[in-house]
Amino acid sequence: MQATLQKQAKKAIDNLPEDKLRVVLDFMGYLQAKEKIPNALTRATFRKTDAGKDLVRCKNVDDMFKKLGI
């Protein structure tokens, strides 16, 4: 099954123009990056923000930039 799927993918890639191939490769990179496991600090931050803690609330974009010091 996997060999057939790989053959189909290779055939499809061989027929793609370069600009569309770039999009496919970028998307594949995105999928691979998405599978990475967050580190301990990131997981702790997600737990806090999911619980509504340590959030910075902004009224609008200007307020956000002001709070970020930009």
N, C-alpha and C positions, 0 to 999 in steps of 0.2 A: 504494500500500500504506500509506504513512505517513498520508495524508489519511484513509483509512478507519479506521485505528487511532485517530487523533485524534478523529474523530467518535464512535467507540465510547466513548472515554474521557470526552468531554464529556457524552454521554448518561448514562453511569453516574454522573458527578459531579452532574449536575442532579437525579438521583433520590435522592441520599444525604441522610439527615437531618444536621443541623448537627454533632452530636457525632461522628458517623462521618466526616464530611468533615474535621474537625479532625485525626483520627487519620491520615487519608490524607495531609493536607498536612504533618503532622509527619514522617511516614515519607518523603515526597518530599524534605523538607529534609535528613533523615538521609542519603538516597542521594546528594544533591548534595554534602554535606559530606564524604562518604566518598571522593569522587573527587578531593579536593584533594591535591596533592603535598606530602609533608612537607618542611620546610625542612632545611637542612644539619645543624643541631644534632640535630634529631629523627632523621634518617637515621643519624647517627653513634651516637646513643644506641641505636637499634635494632640496629646492627651489634655494639656492645659487649654488650648484653644477650643477643642471640642466641648470642653466643660464650661466655656465662656470666660475663662480666666486669662489674664495678661493680654487682653485685646486692646488695641488702640482704635478708638472709634473716631471717624472723621465725618464732618458735615458735608464736605465736597472735596474736589480735587485740590483746590487752593489750600484748604485746611490740612489736607494730607501732606502736601509739600511743605507747609509751614512746620508741621510736627516732625517731618523728616529732616528739616533744616536745609531744604533745597530752595 
